[in-house]
């Protein structure tokens, strides 16, 4: 695991050499394929080096991080063309990837906290440095303070565990069962804000709307998954207290997911709609983790990876429209099928994956999650039914509103999609629908 860390560190000087923009991306592709061929022990932590290691859960999320960072560079060609601090942008992306790689691969709980919080800084730089609107400062503050407010209790909780157990290695903590209410709340609070759970979700739409395309991609693709990953790791040694308190979180998430799905129909900004749909999807993931059964864990893990690829792809599509029309309003982005018919296909493919149509990874994840939630309590069926129905509803609403209808006559002529953009979209869609064939790997996990 250390070798990839050094590869990333030694790539940083490349950012500051002239005309190396695409070279960095190629190096990341190389790293991606090297990482894919990693020797992995499915059940246990493997590739242990000093304090880094990798099990199936880390493996999938690190792969997703590298992949999304490659696509972030690909989607930000405009920065390179305009020479808008492109070398600093590359440095930022590599720093973010470095911190995410460390977050997912460390075994020490305190170091996990350190890198978990550290990844906030490059994200903040992306939003404030390359965002579009003047409100981006406010959005950055929302992101910072929501996360920091909830993460101090997490740090206190980790110190308490170390004080009591003399051990904060994630692997060894699974042999303990800590039955403390305050510790439980302090540990999960930071992850629920990061997910984000309904009530603490306000920072997400703000951050998404103000962020540049790369910021939105990393927020939707990886940042929300940090919370899920933390919960999956923490739940293992907080089982008893979780069974007493999880009702509250599940009820808030299910009702919140339903309410947010309705709220999607009120949005006039494309990015805002996609951001709210993320919150609705993540609410089911939280429920899956909280009910503490095998199927729930697997389902939430699959849906996290599926949602990372799908949501990121949709933000790319929104940006492709924005680069042409300079507006993300649904009132202006109408009748796009007349202008870019082949892009219309990609809107359809990614939105169909968003509503969990086969053969996407989202469908597999949702089927497993719905099964596990209904086996936990049949009362959840009502809310799940609404969330699934409305998820198809707002996806179709977004598709039909942007692609059909009379186009806005104030629009100037613009160029069609470029090959780079189609490649970007196919690299989102292809793994999303092909990974479903290797589902057996996830099932053997644990």
C-alpha positions in Angstrom: 0.0 0.0 0.0 3.0 2.3 0.6 4.1 2.0 -3.0 0.9 3.8 -4.3 1.4 6.5 -1.6 4.9 7.2 -2.9 3.7 7.1 -6.5 1.2 9.9 -5.6 3.7 12.0 -3.7 6.2 11.8 -6.6 3.6 12.8 -9.1 3.1 16.2 -7.4 6.2 17.9 -9.1 4.7 17.0 -12.5 1.8 19.5 -11.8 4.2 22.4 -11.9 5.9 21.5 -15.2 4.6 23.2 -18.3 2.2 21.2 -20.6 1.9 18.3 -18.2 -1.8 18.5 -17.6 -2.7 15.3 -19.5 0.4 13.6 -18.4 -0.8 13.7 -14.8 -4.0 12.1 -15.9 -2.2 9.3 -17.7 -0.1 8.6 -14.7 -3.3 8.3 -12.6 -4.7 5.9 -15.2 -1.5 3.8 -14.8 -1.9 3.9 -11.0 -5.5 2.9 -11.4 -4.7 -0.2 -13.4 -1.8 -1.1 -11.1 -4.2 -0.9 -8.1 -6.8 -3.0 -9.9 -4.3 -5.8 -10.1 -3.6 -5.7 -6.4 -3.4 -9.1 -4.6 -6.5 -9.0 -2.4 -7.5 -11.2 0.4 -11.3 -11.1 0.3 -12.1 -11.7 3.9 -9.2 -10.1 5.8 -7.0 -7.0 5.6 -4.3 -7.7 3.0 -1.2 -5.8 1.7 -0.3 -4.6 5.1 2.6 -2.1 5.3 3.5 -0.2 8.4 0.0 1.3 9.1 -1.8 0.9 5.8 -3.8 -2.0 4.6 -6.6 -2.9 2.4 -9.7 -5.1 2.6 -12.6 -5.3 0.1 -14.3 -2.2 1.6 -11.2 0.0 1.3 -10.3 -1.5 -2.1 -13.6 -0.5 -3.8 -13.6 3.0 -2.4 -9.9 3.7 -3.2 -10.6 2.5 -6.8 -13.5 4.8 -6.9 -11.4 7.8 -5.6 -8.7 7.3 -8.2 -11.3 6.9 -11.0 -13.2 10.0 -10.0 -10.0 12.1 -9.7 -9.0 11.0 -13.3 -12.4 12.1 -14.5 -12.2 15.4 -12.6 -9.1 16.3 -14.6 -10.8 15.2 -17.8 -13.8 17.3 -17.1 -11.8 20.4 -16.3 -10.3 21.0 -19.7 -11.6 24.6 -19.7 -9.1 25.5 -16.9 -6.3 24.2 -19.0 -7.4 26.0 -22.1 -7.8 29.3 -20.3 -4.7 28.7 -18.2 -6.7 29.5 -15.1 -4.3 28.3 -12.4 -4.4 24.8 -14.0 -1.1 23.6 -12.3 -2.4 24.6 -8.9 -5.7 22.8 -9.7 -3.8 19.6 -10.5 -1.8 19.9 -7.3 -5.2 20.3 -5.4 -6.6 17.2 -7.0 -3.5 15.1 -6.2 -3.5 16.4 -2.7 -7.2 15.4 -2.3 -6.6 12.0 -3.8 -3.6 11.5 -1.4 -5.7 12.3 1.6 -8.6 10.1 0.4 -6.3 7.2 -0.3 -4.9 7.6 3.2 -8.3 7.9 4.8 -9.5 4.6 3.3 -6.3 2.7 3.9 -5.2 3.5 7.4 -6.0 1.1 10.2 -5.5 3.5 13.0 -8.7 5.3 14.1 -7.0 8.6 15.0 -5.2 8.8 11.7 -8.5 8.0 10.0 -9.9 11.0 11.7 -6.9 13.2 10.8 -7.2 12.4 7.0 -11.0 12.4 7.1 -10.9 16.0 8.3 -7.8 16.8 6.1 -9.7 16.1 2.9 -12.0 19.0 3.7 -9.3 21.5 2.9 -8.6 20.7 -0.8 -12.4 20.5 -1.3 -12.8 23.9 0.2 -10.0 25.3 -2.1 -11.8 23.8 -5.1 -15.1 25.4 -4.2 -13.7 28.8 -3.3 -10.9 29.0 -5.9 -12.7 27.6 -9.0 -16.4 28.1 -8.1 -18.7 30.2 -10.3 -20.9 32.4 -8.1 -20.0 35.0 -5.4 -22.0 32.9 -2.8 -19.3 30.3 -3.0 -17.6 31.7 0.1 -20.8 31.2 2.1 -21.2 27.7 0.7 -17.6 27.0 1.7 -18.3 28.2 5.3 -21.4 26.0 5.5 -19.3 23.0 4.4 -16.6 23.8 6.9 -18.6 24.5 9.9 -21.2 21.7 9.5 -18.3 19.2 9.3 -16.1 20.7 12.0 -19.0 21.2 14.5 -19.8 17.5 14.3 -16.3 16.2 14.2 -15.0 17.4 17.5 -17.1 14.9 19.4 -15.7 12.2 17.1 -12.1 13.1 18.2 -13.2 13.1 21.8 -14.8 9.6 21.3 -11.6 8.3 19.7 -9.5 9.6 22.7 -12.0 8.0 25.1 -11.7 4.6 23.3 -7.9 4.8 23.4 -8.0 5.7 27.1 -10.3 2.7 27.9 -9.0 0.0 25.6 -5.4 1.1 24.9 -6.1 0.3 21.3 -7.5 2.2 18.4 -6.6 -0.2 15.6 -9.8 -0.7 13.5 -9.0 -4.4 13.0 -8.7 -5.2 16.8 -11.7 -3.1 17.9 -14.1 -5.6 16.3 -13.4 -7.9 19.3 -14.9 -5.2 21.7 -18.5 -4.3 22.3 -18.8 -0.8 23.7 -22.2 -0.1 25.2 -22.1 3.7 25.9 -24.8 6.0 24.7 -22.7 9.2 24.6 -19.8 7.5 22.9 -22.1 6.1 20.2 -23.7 9.5 19.5 -20.3 11.3 19.5 -18.8 8.8 17.0 -21.6 8.6 14.5 -22.5 12.3 14.5 -19.6 13.4 12.2 -20.4 10.6 9.7 -24.1 11.4 9.6 -23.3 15.0 8.8 -20.9 13.9 6.1 -23.4 11.5 4.5 -25.5 13.8 4.8 -28.5 12.7 6.9 -31.7 14.7 6.6 -31.6 17.6 9.0 -27.8 18.0 8.7 -28.0 18.1 4.9 -28.2 21.8 4.3 -24.5 22.3 3.4 -24.7 19.8 0.5 -27.0 21.6 -2.1 -25.2 24.9 -1.3 -21.8 23.4 -1.8 -22.8 21.6 -5.0 -24.5 24.7 -6.6 -21.4 26.9 -6.0 -18.7 24.3 -6.8 -17.0 23.9 -10.2 -17.7 20.6 -12.0 -14.6 18.9 -10.4 -15.8 20.0 -7.0 -19.2 18.6 -7.5 -17.8 15.4 -8.8 -15.6 14.8 -5.8 -18.3 15.8 -3.4 -20.9 13.5 -4.9 -18.5 10.8 -5.8 -16.3 10.4 -2.7 -17.0 12.9 0.1 -20.5 11.4 0.9 -18.9 8.0 0.9 -16.4 9.0 3.6 -19.4 9.1 6.0 -20.6 5.7 4.9 -17.2 4.2 5.2 -16.8 5.6 8.7 -20.2 4.2 9.8 -19.4 0.8 8.4 -16.1 0.7 10.4 -17.6 2.1 13.6 -20.8 -0.1 13.7 -18.7 -3.3 14.1 -17.8 -2.5 17.7 -20.9 -0.5 18.7 -23.5 -3.2 18.1 -25.4 -3.4 21.3 -26.0 0.3 21.8 -26.8 0.7 18.0 -29.6 -1.9 18.4 -31.2 0.4 21.0 -30.8 3.7 19.3 -30.9 3.0 15.6 -34.7 3.5 15.4 -34.4 7.3 15.6 -31.8 7.5 12.8 -33.7 5.2 10.5 -37.0 7.0 11.0 -35.5 10.4 10.4 -33.6 9.1 7.3 -36.7 7.4 5.8 -39.1 10.3 6.3 -36.4 12.7 5.3 -35.6 10.8 2.1 -39.3 10.9 1.2 -39.5 14.6 1.9 -36.3 15.4 -0.1 -37.6 13.3 -3.0 -40.6 15.6 -3.1 -38.4 18.7 -2.8 -36.5 17.6 -6.0 -39.6 18.4 -8.0 -39.5 22.0 -6.8 -35.9 22.7 -8.0 -35.2 25.0 -10.9 -31.4 24.6 -10.9 -30.2 21.3 -12.5 -27.3 20.9 -10.1 -29.5 21.5 -7.1 -31.9 18.8 -8.2 -29.0 16.3 -8.6 -27.7 17.3 -5.2 -31.0 16.7 -3.5 -31.4 13.4 -5.2 -28.0 12.4 -3.7 -29.4 13.1 -0.2 -32.4 10.9 -1.0 -30.2 8.0 -2.1 -27.9 8.4 0.9 -30.8 8.2 3.3 -31.4 4.6 2.2 -27.7 3.8 2.6 -27.8 5.2 6.2 -30.7 2.9 7.0 -28.9 -0.1 5.5 -25.9 0.4 7.7 -27.9 1.2 10.8 -30.0 -2.0 10.8 -26.7 -4.0 11.3 -27.4 -7.0 9.1 -25.2 -8.6 6.5 -27.4 -7.7 3.6 -27.7 -4.1 4.8 -23.9 -3.7 4.9 -23.4 -5.1 1.4 -26.3 -3.2 -0.1 -25.2 0.1 1.3 -21.6 -0.5 0.1 -22.8 -1.3 -3.4 -25.2 1.7 -3.5 -22.4 4.0 -2.4 -20.1 2.9 -5.2 -23.0 3.0 -7.8 -24.2 6.4 -6.6 -20.6 7.7 -6.8 -20.3 6.9 -10.5 -23.8 7.9 -11.4 -24.1 11.2 -9.6 -20.7 12.3 -10.7 -21.7 11.5 -14.4 -24.9 13.6 -14.0 -22.9 16.6 -12.7 -20.7 16.3 -15.8 -23.8 16.4 -18.0 -25.1 19.5 -16.1 -21.7 21.1 -16.7 -21.6 20.3 -20.4 -24.9 22.2 -20.7 -23.6 25.0 -18.5 -20.5 25.5 -20.6 -22.7 25.9 -23.7 -25.6 28.0 -22.4 -24.0 29.7 -19.3 -27.1 28.8 -17.2 -28.1 25.9 -15.2 -31.8 26.9 -14.9 -34.3 24.4 -16.1 -36.3 27.2 -17.7 -33.5 27.9 -20.1 -32.1 24.4 -20.6 -35.1 23.2 -22.6 -35.4 21.3 -25.8 -31.8 20.2 -25.8 -32.6 17.3 -28.0 -32.8 19.7 -30.9 -29.2 20.9 -30.4 -27.4 17.9 -29.0 -29.3 14.7 -29.9 -26.4 12.3 -29.0 -26.0 14.0 -25.6 -29.6 13.2 -25.1 -28.8 9.5 -25.1 -26.3 10.0 -22.3 -28.8 12.0 -20.2 -31.1 9.1 -20.6 -28.5 6.4 -19.8 -27.3 8.2 -16.6 -30.7 9.2 -15.4 -32.0 5.7 -15.9 -29.1 4.4 -13.7 -30.1 7.1 -11.2 -33.6 5.7 -10.9 -32.0 2.3 -10.4 -32.9 0.7 -13.8 -31.1 -2.5 -14.7 -28.3 -3.4 -15.3 -26.8 -0.6 -13.0 -25.0 -1.2 -9.7 -27.6 1.1 -8.1 -30.4 -1.4 -8.9 -28.4 -4.3 -7.2 -27.7 -2.1 -4.2 -31.3 -0.9 -3.8 -32.7 -4.4 -4.2 -30.4 -5.7 -1.4 -31.1 -2.7 0.8 -34.9 -2.9 0.3 -34.8 -6.6 1.1 -32.8 -6.0 4.3 -34.9 -3.1 5.5 -38.2 -4.9 5.0 -36.8 -8.0 6.8 -35.9 -5.7 9.7 -39.4 -4.1 9.8 -42.2 -4.4 7.3 -43.3 -0.8 8.3 -40.4 0.6 6.3 -42.0 -0.7 3.1 -44.3 2.4 2.9 -41.5 5.0 2.8 -39.2 2.8 0.6 -42.1 2.6 -1.9 -42.4 6.3 -2.0 -38.6 7.0 -2.2 -38.2 4.5 -5.1 -41.3 5.8 -6.9 -40.3 9.5 -6.6 -36.7 8.7 -7.5 -38.0 7.5 -10.9 -40.3 10.5 -10.9 -37.7 13.3 -10.5 -35.2 11.5 -12.9 -37.9 11.5 -15.6 -38.9 15.0 -14.7 -35.3 16.2 -15.2 -34.9 14.2 -18.5 -38.2 15.3 -20.1 -37.8 18.9 -18.9 -34.2 19.4 -20.3 -34.5 17.3 -23.5 -38.0 18.1 -24.8 -40.1 21.2 -25.2 -39.5 24.5 -27.1 -35.9 25.6 -26.7 -35.2 29.1 -25.5 -34.9 31.4 -28.5 -32.3 33.7 -26.7 -29.7 30.9 -27.1 -26.9 31.4 -29.5 -25.6 28.6 -31.7 -23.0 26.5 -30.0 -20.8 23.5 -30.8 -21.9 19.9 -30.3 -20.4 17.5 -27.7 -16.7 16.9 -28.1 -15.1 13.5 -28.1 -13.5 14.3 -24.7 -17.0 14.8 -23.2 -18.4 11.6 -24.7 -15.3 9.7 -23.3 -15.9 11.3 -19.9 -19.5 10.1 -19.9 -18.7 6.6 -21.1 -16.1 6.2 -18.4 -18.8 7.0 -15.8 -21.4 4.8 -17.3 -19.4 1.7 -18.3 -18.1 0.7 -14.9 -21.5 1.5 -13.3 -23.1 -1.1 -15.5 -20.3 -3.6 -15.8 -19.4 -3.9 -12.1 -22.7 -5.6 -11.6 -21.1 -8.7 -13.2 -18.6 -9.0 -10.4 -21.1 -8.8 -7.6 -19.9 -12.1 -6.1 -16.8 -10.3 -4.7 -18.9 -8.0 -2.6 -21.1 -10.9 -1.4 -18.2 -12.9 0.0 -17.1 -9.9 2.0 -17.0 -10.1 5.9 
